[in-house]
């Protein structure tokens, strides 16, 4: 049991928790919800003991293990499977000791404990979890360093799920998962045998994977039984009652104050006026929970174009001459709302880049309406914001002709306040950066809006506001998202990206969900999988070639920088007395560039070796 008793905590002078209490029974699956910035992550850190309480207490049963996804994601040369196996520290220690133990009694104890924790099926369980999160058998044998940060976060998630702690704390776990991985995680959490608390704004997960909602609001915690929809209905009813009572109290207060104002200085009524003043003073204000102002997204409306706005006939697209998607015969009209379905790596982002003009078609015909404007949003664009510039600076660069007042109005239309408009991007929250990126993507009223995981950093209210905005939007929308709630409310057409093709999906989202959960990849394995050598797909080879190309470009860029620096260092005037400090600084930078060039060349060679091993040279 987790007992949170009357805790108080502040961060940087701002109170986050004050008199907050809750009791979570063993085995309960709880969704922790609340607006961004209310202190959900801080509560997790308090439970783990990483932060100190100012008052109150947090109690767990003695010896309970707490687990969560570490901030430092694995990036070593250890294979994915071994990395996950190592996450169960007790098993790893026992297995290591079993290799060297000589005392018969200790050997018996070790073997007994290994049997108790089901150590011999560990590899099969670890492989099953990795498969559910999107890793093939071959990938499970590859080193963690081979994968990008987002994929390594999945490995870290797999590790904590495999270790099966008594209290599992997950903070926005679906942010680095695709739809298939998110659905698998929902199913896994629903069957998790111990206590789990998940911070999430994913309505589908909160409806299907948890049994209670712990709501953090106004520095207090309230536990509601049931999934998110039940919580939302209960809370809405409570808010309605509180608002009605607050209105009644306000009417009563105004009536009493009116009497006081009229007769306060009239001798015959002075006593009655004083009596009413005391009644007003004794009235305890009925306050409703601090609701976020409706955080609207205001998408500008584009003019209407003749259909179709996009048409593909037997088109193909890929990288370095290798197609990832072929025989694309697709049409998009301005009133279309399309969701792209398909497992990670099948080509959803590649199709998005083709439609947005970031990739050229390799074959076939690809025609667009003559005046077509396209808006494109992807998660990586948050990292492309200028950290030392404010939202106003970003908009001024994009629309230099507009007045500051108009720019601020645009920011307000995307829920960015006056203070946030003047805050450098590096200090904005993830949700605020997402709003700014969405604004930049829609600034010129695009006819086609392509959104790749737009909700990752948005809280529940913001996601609902985005749904409303997309519903009212008069342009076409192409969506890639793991948020089933968003897809079900916005998309009216489904395209399945699979095996190098894009085809209409005739079922609905619920049938697609059932299909994914019924696949063998999403069911627990009872025996250790035996990977069979498989020929790399065209998509795999294309990605490897892209990695080689990226590494080679990095080497070329660093070589160019190195040569320019060497030329400056060869200039005798650089070593004049007045420039000596500049020379020293340049020599230091030169050494750093040489070191970076050496690392880049090693990465390039490794990428070439992987490509050759895959038969793609």
C-alpha positions as CSV (number, residue, x, y, z in Angstrom):
1,X,0.0,0.0,0.0
2,X,1.2,3.5,-0.8
3,X,0.1,6.1,1.8
4,X,0.5,9.8,1.1
5,X,-0.3,11.7,4.2
6,X,-0.8,15.5,4.3
7,X,2.3,16.3,2.3
8,X,3.6,19.8,1.5
9,X,6.2,20.6,-1.1
10,X,7.3,23.7,-3.0
11,X,9.7,24.2,-5.9
12,X,11.6,27.4,-6.5
13,X,9.2,29.1,-4.0
14,X,6.1,27.9,-5.8
15,X,3.8,25.6,-3.8
16,X,3.0,22.4,-5.7
17,X,1.5,20.3,-2.9
18,X,-0.1,21.5,0.3
19,X,-2.0,19.1,2.5
20,X,-2.2,16.5,-0.2
21,X,-3.3,13.0,0.9
22,X,-4.1,9.7,-0.9
23,X,-4.1,5.9,-0.2
24,X,-3.3,3.6,-3.1
25,X,-4.1,-0.1,-2.3
26,X,-1.7,-2.9,-3.4
27,X,-2.3,-4.0,-7.0
28,X,-4.2,-1.0,-8.1
29,X,-3.6,0.6,-11.5
30,X,-3.9,4.4,-11.2
31,X,-3.8,7.2,-13.7
32,X,-2.2,10.4,-12.3
33,X,-3.8,13.4,-14.1
34,X,-3.6,17.1,-13.8
35,X,-2.7,20.1,-15.9
36,X,0.9,20.6,-17.0
37,X,3.0,22.2,-14.3
38,X,0.8,21.1,-11.4
39,X,3.5,18.9,-9.9
40,X,2.9,15.3,-11.2
41,X,6.6,14.6,-11.9
42,X,7.6,16.2,-8.6
43,X,5.2,13.8,-6.8
44,X,6.9,10.8,-8.5
45,X,10.3,12.1,-7.4
46,X,9.0,12.6,-3.8
47,X,7.7,9.0,-3.8
48,X,11.2,7.8,-5.0
49,X,12.9,9.8,-2.3
50,X,14.7,12.0,-4.8
51,X,13.2,15.2,-3.3
52,X,12.6,16.0,0.4
53,X,9.1,16.8,1.8
54,X,8.5,20.0,3.7
55,X,5.8,18.3,5.8
56,X,3.8,15.1,5.9
57,X,4.9,11.6,5.0
58,X,4.9,9.0,2.2
59,X,4.9,5.4,3.3
60,X,5.4,2.1,1.5
61,X,5.5,-1.4,2.8
62,X,8.9,-2.4,4.0
63,X,11.1,-3.7,1.2
64,X,8.9,-2.6,-1.6
65,X,10.8,-2.0,-4.9
66,X,10.0,1.2,-6.8
67,X,10.7,1.3,-10.6
68,X,10.5,3.9,-13.3
69,X,12.1,4.8,-16.6
70,X,15.5,6.4,-16.0
71,X,16.3,9.7,-17.5
72,X,19.6,8.3,-18.8
73,X,18.6,5.9,-21.6
74,X,20.9,2.9,-22.3
75,X,23.4,3.6,-25.1
76,X,26.1,1.0,-24.6
77,X,27.3,-1.8,-26.8
78,X,25.2,-4.3,-24.8
79,X,22.5,-6.0,-26.8
80,X,18.9,-4.9,-26.2
81,X,17.9,-8.3,-24.8
82,X,20.9,-8.3,-22.3
83,X,20.2,-4.7,-21.3
84,X,16.6,-5.7,-20.4
85,X,17.7,-8.8,-18.6
86,X,20.2,-6.8,-16.5
87,X,17.3,-4.6,-15.3
88,X,16.3,-7.3,-12.9
89,X,19.2,-6.8,-10.6
90,X,18.4,-9.7,-8.3
91,X,18.3,-12.2,-11.1
92,X,21.5,-10.8,-12.6
93,X,23.3,-11.0,-9.3
94,X,22.1,-14.5,-8.6
95,X,23.1,-15.7,-12.1
96,X,26.6,-14.3,-11.6
97,X,27.0,-15.8,-8.2
98,X,25.8,-19.2,-9.4
99,X,28.8,-19.2,-11.7
100,X,31.3,-19.0,-8.9
101,X,29.5,-20.4,-5.8
102,X,31.1,-23.5,-4.2
103,X,29.3,-23.9,-0.9
104,X,26.6,-26.6,-1.5
105,X,24.1,-24.8,0.9
106,X,24.5,-21.5,-0.9
107,X,24.2,-23.2,-4.3
108,X,20.9,-24.8,-3.2
109,X,19.7,-21.4,-1.9
110,X,20.6,-19.7,-5.2
111,X,18.9,-22.3,-7.3
112,X,15.8,-22.2,-5.1
113,X,15.5,-18.4,-5.4
114,X,16.1,-18.5,-9.1
115,X,13.2,-20.9,-9.4
116,X,11.0,-18.7,-7.2
117,X,11.6,-15.7,-9.5
118,X,11.1,-17.8,-12.6
119,X,14.6,-16.9,-13.8
120,X,14.7,-19.6,-16.4
121,X,11.9,-18.1,-18.5
122,X,13.4,-14.6,-18.2
123,X,14.8,-14.4,-21.7
124,X,11.5,-15.3,-23.2
125,X,9.7,-12.7,-21.1
126,X,12.2,-10.0,-21.9
127,X,12.0,-10.9,-25.7
128,X,8.2,-10.7,-25.5
129,X,8.3,-7.3,-23.9
130,X,10.8,-6.0,-26.5
131,X,8.7,-7.4,-29.3
132,X,5.6,-5.8,-27.9
133,X,7.4,-2.4,-28.0
134,X,8.3,-2.8,-31.6
135,X,11.7,-4.6,-31.7
136,X,12.2,-7.6,-34.1
137,X,14.2,-10.7,-33.1
138,X,17.2,-9.5,-35.0
139,X,17.1,-6.0,-33.4
140,X,17.0,-7.5,-30.0
141,X,20.5,-8.9,-30.6
142,X,21.8,-5.5,-31.7
143,X,23.7,-3.1,-29.4
144,X,21.7,-0.2,-27.8
145,X,24.1,2.3,-29.3
146,X,22.7,1.4,-32.8
147,X,19.4,3.0,-31.9
148,X,18.2,6.6,-31.6
149,X,17.2,8.2,-28.3
150,X,13.5,7.5,-28.8
151,X,14.1,3.9,-29.4
152,X,16.5,3.6,-26.5
153,X,13.7,5.0,-24.3
154,X,11.7,2.0,-25.4
155,X,14.5,-0.2,-24.2
156,X,14.5,1.6,-20.8
157,X,10.8,1.1,-20.6
158,X,11.2,-2.6,-21.5
159,X,13.7,-2.9,-18.7
160,X,11.5,-1.5,-16.0
161,X,8.5,-3.6,-17.1
162,X,10.7,-6.7,-17.1
163,X,12.0,-6.0,-13.6
164,X,8.3,-5.9,-12.4
165,X,8.7,-3.6,-9.3
166,X,6.2,-3.6,-6.5
167,X,5.3,0.1,-7.4
168,X,5.7,1.0,-11.1
169,X,5.9,4.7,-11.8
170,X,5.5,5.7,-15.5
171,X,5.7,9.3,-16.6
172,X,4.0,9.8,-20.1
173,X,5.2,6.4,-21.3
174,X,3.4,6.6,-24.7
175,X,5.2,9.8,-25.7
176,X,7.9,7.7,-27.4
177,X,5.7,4.9,-28.6
178,X,3.8,4.5,-31.9
179,X,0.1,3.5,-31.9
180,X,1.0,-0.2,-31.9
181,X,3.3,0.1,-29.0
182,X,0.9,2.2,-27.1
183,X,-1.9,-0.4,-27.5
184,X,0.4,-3.1,-26.4
185,X,1.4,-1.1,-23.3
186,X,-2.3,-0.6,-22.5
187,X,-2.9,-4.3,-22.5
188,X,0.3,-5.0,-20.5
189,X,-0.5,-2.5,-17.8
190,X,-4.1,-3.7,-17.4
191,X,-2.6,-7.2,-16.5
192,X,0.3,-5.9,-14.5
193,X,0.2,-7.9,-11.2
194,X,1.5,-5.1,-8.9
195,X,0.7,-1.5,-8.2
196,X,1.2,0.9,-11.1
197,X,0.8,4.7,-11.3
198,X,0.9,6.3,-14.7
199,X,1.1,9.9,-15.6
200,X,-0.6,10.2,-19.0
201,X,-2.8,12.5,-21.1
202,X,-3.7,9.5,-23.4
203,X,-7.4,9.1,-22.9
204,X,-7.4,5.6,-24.4
205,X,-4.8,4.3,-21.9
206,X,-6.6,6.0,-19.0
207,X,-9.8,4.3,-20.0
208,X,-8.5,0.8,-20.6
209,X,-5.4,0.3,-18.5
210,X,-6.3,1.9,-15.1
211,X,-8.9,1.3,-12.4
212,X,-8.6,4.6,-10.6
213,X,-7.8,8.2,-11.4
214,X,-5.6,10.3,-9.0
215,X,-6.3,13.9,-9.7
216,X,-3.8,16.6,-8.8
217,X,-5.4,20.0,-8.7
218,X,-5.1,23.1,-6.5
219,X,-2.2,21.4,-4.7
220,X,-4.5,18.6,-3.5
221,X,-4.9,14.9,-4.5
222,X,-8.3,13.3,-5.0
223,X,-8.7,9.6,-5.8
224,X,-11.7,8.6,-8.1
225,X,-12.7,5.0,-8.7
226,X,-13.1,4.0,-12.3
227,X,-11.5,4.9,-15.7
228,X,-11.0,8.4,-17.0
229,X,-14.4,8.9,-18.6
230,X,-16.1,8.0,-15.3
231,X,-13.7,10.5,-13.5
232,X,-14.6,13.2,-16.1
233,X,-18.3,12.7,-15.6
234,X,-18.1,12.7,-11.8
235,X,-15.9,15.8,-11.8
236,X,-18.1,17.6,-14.2
237,X,-21.1,16.9,-11.9
238,X,-19.1,18.1,-8.9
239,X,-18.1,21.3,-10.7
240,X,-21.7,22.0,-11.7
241,X,-22.8,21.7,-8.1
242,X,-20.0,23.8,-6.8
243,X,-20.7,26.5,-9.5
244,X,-24.4,26.5,-8.7
245,X,-23.7,26.9,-4.9
246,X,-21.1,29.6,-5.7
247,X,-23.7,31.6,-7.7
248,X,-26.3,31.2,-4.9
249,X,-23.8,32.5,-2.4
250,X,-22.8,35.4,-4.6
251,X,-26.5,36.4,-4.9
252,X,-26.9,36.2,-1.1
253,X,-23.7,38.2,-0.5
254,X,-24.8,40.9,-3.0
255,X,-28.2,41.1,-1.3
256,X,-26.6,41.6,2.2
257,X,-24.1,44.0,0.8
258,X,-26.8,46.1,-0.8
259,X,-28.6,46.4,2.6
260,X,-25.3,47.5,4.2
261,X,-24.6,50.1,1.5
262,X,-28.1,51.6,1.9
263,X,-28.4,51.7,5.6
264,X,-24.9,51.7,7.0
265,X,-25.0,55.3,8.1
266,X,-28.7,55.5,9.1
267,X,-29.0,55.4,12.9
268,X,-32.2,53.3,13.0
269,X,-30.7,50.6,10.7
270,X,-27.1,50.7,11.9
271,X,-27.4,47.6,14.2
272,X,-29.0,45.6,11.3
273,X,-26.3,46.8,8.9
274,X,-23.6,45.7,11.3
275,X,-25.3,42.3,11.7
276,X,-25.3,41.8,8.0
277,X,-21.6,42.8,7.8
278,X,-20.9,40.0,10.3
279,X,-22.9,37.6,8.2
280,X,-20.9,38.5,5.1
281,X,-17.6,38.1,7.0
282,X,-18.7,34.6,8.2
283,X,-19.5,33.4,4.7
284,X,-16.8,30.9,3.6
285,X,-16.2,31.3,-0.1
286,X,-17.3,28.4,-2.2
287,X,-14.5,28.0,-4.7
288,X,-14.5,25.8,-7.8
289,X,-11.3,24.1,-8.8
290,X,-9.0,26.4,-10.8
291,X,-9.9,25.5,-14.3
292,X,-7.5,26.2,-17.1
293,X,-8.8,28.9,-19.5
294,X,-10.1,27.1,-22.6
295,X,-6.8,26.7,-24.5
296,X,-8.1,27.2,-28.0
297,X,-6.1,26.6,-31.2
298,X,-7.1,29.1,-33.8
299,X,-6.2,27.7,-37.3
300,X,-6.6,30.3,-40.1
301,X,-9.0,29.3,-42.8
302,X,-7.5,28.7,-46.3
303,X,-9.3,29.6,-49.5
304,X,-10.9,26.7,-51.3
305,X,-9.1,25.0,-54.1
306,X,-10.5,22.7,-56.8
307,X,-10.1,19.0,-56.0
308,X,-8.0,17.1,-55.8
309,X,-5.3,19.1,-54.0
310,X,-2.9,16.2,-54.1
311,X,-2.9,13.3,-56.5
312,X,-0.4,10.4,-56.8
313,X,-0.3,7.9,-59.6
314,X,2.0,4.8,-59.3
315,X,4.4,7.0,-57.4
316,X,7.3,5.8,-55.2
317,X,9.5,7.4,-52.6
318,X,12.5,6.4,-50.6
319,X,16.1,7.2,-49.8
320,X,19.3,7.1,-51.8
321,X,17.6,5.5,-54.8
322,X,16.0,2.7,-52.8
323,X,12.2,3.0,-52.6
324,X,10.5,2.5,-49.2
325,X,7.0,2.9,-50.6
326,X,5.9,2.0,-54.2
327,X,2.9,2.0,-56.4
328,X,1.3,4.9,-54.5
329,X,-2.1,5.8,-56.1
330,X,-3.7,8.2,-53.7
331,X,-5.9,11.3,-53.8
332,X,-6.4,14.0,-51.2
333,X,-9.3,16.5,-51.3
334,X,-9.5,19.6,-49.1
335,X,-12.2,18.2,-46.9
336,X,-10.3,14.9,-46.1
337,X,-9.3,13.9,-42.6
338,X,-6.9,11.0,-43.0
339,X,-5.1,8.9,-40.3
340,X,-2.0,6.9,-41.3
341,X,-1.9,3.5,-39.6
342,X,0.9,1.0,-39.6
343,X,3.8,-0.2,-37.5
344,X,6.9,1.9,-36.9
345,X,9.4,1.7,-39.7
346,X,6.8,0.8,-42.4
347,X,6.9,4.3,-43.9
348,X,4.3,6.6,-42.3
349,X,6.9,9.4,-41.8
350,X,8.3,8.8,-45.2
351,X,4.8,9.3,-46.8
352,X,4.3,12.4,-44.6
353,X,7.6,13.8,-45.9
354,X,6.6,13.1,-49.5
355,X,3.3,14.8,-49.1
356,X,4.9,17.8,-47.4
357,X,7.6,18.2,-50.1
358,X,10.5,17.3,-47.9
359,X,11.1,14.2,-50.1
360,X,10.9,14.0,-53.9
361,X,9.0,11.3,-55.6
362,X,11.3,8.7,-57.2
363,X,8.9,7.6,-59.9
364,X,5.3,7.8,-61.1
365,X,3.3,11.0,-61.1
366,X,2.8,13.4,-58.1
367,X,0.7,16.4,-58.8
368,X,-0.5,19.2,-56.5
369,X,-2.9,22.0,-56.8
370,X,-1.1,25.1,-58.2
371,X,-1.7,27.4,-55.2
372,X,-1.4,24.6,-52.6
373,X,0.1,25.6,-49.2
374,X,1.2,22.8,-46.9
375,X,1.7,22.9,-43.1
376,X,3.9,20.3,-41.5
377,X,4.4,19.5,-37.8
378,X,6.7,16.7,-36.5
379,X,8.1,16.2,-33.0
380,X,11.7,16.9,-34.1
381,X,10.7,20.4,-35.0
382,X,10.5,21.3,-31.3
383,X,14.3,20.8,-31.2
384,X,14.6,23.1,-34.2
385,X,13.2,26.1,-32.4
386,X,15.8,28.8,-31.5
387,X,16.4,28.3,-27.8
388,X,17.6,31.9,-27.3
389,X,14.7,33.5,-29.1
390,X,11.2,34.3,-27.9
391,X,8.0,33.2,-29.6
392,X,7.6,36.8,-30.8
393,X,11.0,36.6,-32.4
394,X,10.1,33.3,-34.2
395,X,6.9,34.9,-35.6
396,X,8.6,38.1,-36.5
397,X,11.1,36.1,-38.7
398,X,8.2,34.2,-40.3
399,X,6.0,37.3,-40.8
400,X,8.2,40.4,-40.7
401,X,5.4,42.6,-42.2
402,X,3.0,42.0,-39.3
403,X,2.7,44.4,-36.3
404,X,3.7,43.3,-32.8
405,X,0.1,43.5,-31.7
406,X,-1.0,41.1,-34.5
407,X,1.8,38.7,-33.7
408,X,0.8,38.7,-30.0
409,X,-2.8,38.1,-31.0
410,X,-1.7,35.1,-33.1
411,X,0.2,33.7,-30.1
412,X,-2.9,34.2,-27.8
413,X,-4.9,32.3,-30.4
414,X,-2.7,29.3,-29.7
415,X,-2.9,29.7,-25.9
416,X,0.5,31.4,-25.4
417,X,0.2,34.2,-22.8
418,X,1.8,37.6,-22.9
419,X,4.5,36.5,-20.5
420,X,5.2,33.3,-22.5
421,X,5.4,35.4,-25.7
422,X,8.5,37.1,-24.2
423,X,10.1,34.0,-22.8
424,X,13.0,32.5,-24.7
425,X,12.1,29.1,-26.2
426,X,14.7,27.3,-24.2
427,X,12.6,28.0,-21.0
428,X,9.2,27.1,-22.4
429,X,7.6,23.8,-21.4
430,X,7.2,21.0,-23.9
431,X,3.5,21.9,-24.4
432,X,4.3,25.6,-25.0
433,X,6.9,24.6,-27.6
434,X,4.4,22.3,-29.3
435,X,1.9,25.2,-29.5
436,X,4.5,27.5,-31.0
437,X,5.5,24.9,-33.6
438,X,1.9,24.3,-34.5
439,X,1.4,28.0,-34.9
440,X,4.4,28.3,-37.2
441,X,3.1,25.3,-39.2
442,X,-0.3,26.9,-39.8
443,X,0.8,30.6,-40.0
444,X,0.1,30.9,-43.7
445,X,-3.3,29.1,-43.7
446,X,-2.3,25.9,-45.3
447,X,-4.7,23.9,-47.4
448,X,-3.1,20.6,-46.2
449,X,-2.0,20.1,-42.6
450,X,0.3,17.1,-41.9
451,X,0.7,16.4,-38.2
452,X,3.1,13.7,-37.0
453,X,2.5,13.0,-33.2
454,X,1.1,16.5,-32.4
455,X,-0.2,15.6,-28.9
456,X,2.9,14.3,-27.2
457,X,3.5,17.3,-25.0
458,X,-0.1,18.5,-24.7
459,X,-2.3,18.1,-21.6
460,X,-5.8,16.8,-21.7
461,X,-7.5,20.2,-22.1
462,X,-5.1,21.1,-24.9
463,X,-5.8,17.8,-26.7
464,X,-9.5,18.5,-26.6
465,X,-8.9,22.0,-27.9
466,X,-6.8,20.6,-30.7
467,X,-9.6,18.2,-31.6
468,X,-12.1,21.1,-31.8
469,X,-9.7,23.1,-33.9
470,X,-9.1,20.3,-36.4
471,X,-12.8,19.5,-36.6
472,X,-13.5,23.1,-37.5
473,X,-10.5,23.5,-39.8
474,X,-11.4,23.9,-43.5
475,X,-8.2,22.3,-44.9
476,X,-7.2,18.7,-45.3
477,X,-5.6,16.9,-42.4
478,X,-3.1,13.9,-42.5
479,X,-2.5,12.5,-39.0
480,X,0.1,10.2,-37.5
481,X,-0.6,9.6,-33.8
482,X,-0.7,7.0,-31.0
483,X,-3.7,8.9,-29.5
484,X,-6.7,6.8,-30.4
485,X,-9.0,9.4,-28.9
486,X,-7.7,12.1,-31.3
487,X,-7.8,9.8,-34.3
488,X,-11.4,8.6,-33.6
489,X,-12.7,12.2,-33.3
490,X,-10.8,13.7,-36.2
491,X,-10.2,11.1,-38.9
492,X,-12.8,9.9,-41.3
493,X,-10.5,8.0,-43.6
494,X,-7.9,5.4,-42.6
495,X,-4.8,4.5,-44.7
496,X,-2.7,1.5,-43.8
497,X,1.0,1.8,-44.5
498,X,2.4,-1.8,-44.7
499,X,4.9,-3.8,-46.8
500,X,5.9,-0.9,-49.0
501,X,2.3,0.0,-50.0
502,X,-0.4,2.4,-48.8
503,X,-4.0,1.2,-49.0
504,X,-7.3,2.2,-47.6
505,X,-8.2,0.4,-44.4
506,X,-11.8,-0.7,-44.6
507,X,-12.4,-1.4,-40.8
508,X,-12.6,1.2,-38.1
509,X,-10.1,2.1,-35.4
510,X,-11.5,-0.4,-32.9
511,X,-11.2,-3.3,-35.4
512,X,-7.6,-2.2,-36.1
513,X,-6.9,-2.2,-32.4
514,X,-8.4,-5.7,-32.0
515,X,-6.3,-6.9,-34.9
516,X,-3.1,-5.6,-33.4
517,X,-3.8,-7.1,-29.9
518,X,-4.6,-10.5,-31.4
519,X,-1.3,-10.7,-33.3
520,X,1.2,-13.2,-31.9
521,X,3.7,-10.4,-31.4
522,X,1.4,-8.9,-28.7
523,X,0.9,-12.2,-26.8
524,X,3.2,-13.5,-24.1
525,X,5.7,-16.1,-25.2
526,X,6.1,-19.3,-23.2
527,X,9.5,-20.3,-24.7
528,X,12.6,-18.5,-25.7
529,X,12.3,-17.3,-29.3
530,X,14.8,-18.7,-31.7
531,X,15.7,-15.9,-34.1
532,X,16.0,-17.0,-37.7
533,X,18.2,-15.2,-40.1
534,X,16.1,-13.0,-42.3
535,X,16.9,-10.9,-45.3
536,X,16.8,-7.2,-44.5
537,X,13.9,-5.4,-46.0
538,X,14.2,-2.6,-48.5
539,X,13.2,-0.2,-45.7
540,X,16.0,-1.6,-43.5
541,X,18.6,-1.2,-46.3
542,X,17.3,2.3,-47.1
543,X,17.7,3.3,-43.4
544,X,21.2,1.9,-43.3
545,X,22.1,3.8,-46.5
546,X,20.7,7.0,-45.0
547,X,22.8,6.4,-41.9
548,X,25.9,6.0,-44.1
549,X,25.0,9.2,-46.0
550,X,24.4,11.2,-42.7
551,X,27.7,9.9,-41.3
552,X,29.6,10.7,-44.5
553,X,28.1,14.2,-44.6
554,X,29.2,14.8,-41.0
555,X,32.8,13.7,-41.8
556,X,32.9,16.0,-44.8
557,X,31.6,18.9,-42.8
558,X,34.1,18.4,-40.0
559,X,36.9,17.9,-42.5
560,X,36.1,21.2,-44.1
561,X,36.0,23.0,-40.7
562,X,39.3,21.3,-39.8
563,X,41.0,22.6,-43.1
564,X,39.8,26.1,-42.5
565,X,41.1,26.1,-39.0
566,X,44.4,24.7,-40.1
567,X,44.7,27.5,-42.6
568,X,44.2,30.1,-39.9
569,X,46.7,28.4,-37.6
570,X,49.2,28.5,-40.4
571,X,49.0,32.3,-40.6
572,X,52.2,33.7,-38.8
573,X,50.3,36.8,-37.8
574,X,48.0,34.7,-35.6
575,X,50.9,34.4,-33.1
576,X,51.5,38.1,-32.7
577,X,51.4,39.2,-29.0
578,X,48.0,40.9,-29.3
579,X,46.5,37.8,-31.0
580,X,48.0,35.2,-28.8
581,X,44.9,34.5,-26.8
582,X,42.9,34.1,-30.1
583,X,45.5,31.5,-31.3
584,X,45.3,29.6,-28.0
585,X,41.5,29.5,-28.3
586,X,41.6,28.4,-31.9
587,X,44.1,25.6,-31.1
588,X,41.7,24.3,-28.4
589,X,38.8,24.3,-30.9
590,X,41.1,22.7,-33.5
591,X,41.8,19.8,-31.1
592,X,38.1,19.4,-30.4
593,X,37.3,19.3,-34.1
594,X,40.0,16.7,-34.7
595,X,38.6,14.6,-31.8
596,X,35.1,14.9,-33.3
597,X,36.3,14.1,-36.8
598,X,37.9,10.9,-35.4
599,X,34.6,9.8,-33.8
600,X,32.7,10.7,-36.9
601,X,35.0,8.6,-39.1
602,X,34.5,5.6,-36.7
603,X,30.7,6.0,-36.9
604,X,30.9,6.2,-40.7
605,X,33.0,3.0,-40.8
606,X,30.5,1.2,-38.5
607,X,27.6,2.4,-40.7
608,X,29.4,1.1,-43.8
609,X,30.0,-2.3,-42.2
610,X,26.4,-2.7,-41.2
611,X,25.3,-1.8,-44.7
612,X,27.7,-4.3,-46.2
613,X,26.6,-7.0,-43.7
614,X,23.0,-6.4,-44.9
615,X,24.0,-6.8,-48.5
616,X,23.2,-3.2,-49.4
617,X,26.7,-2.1,-50.5
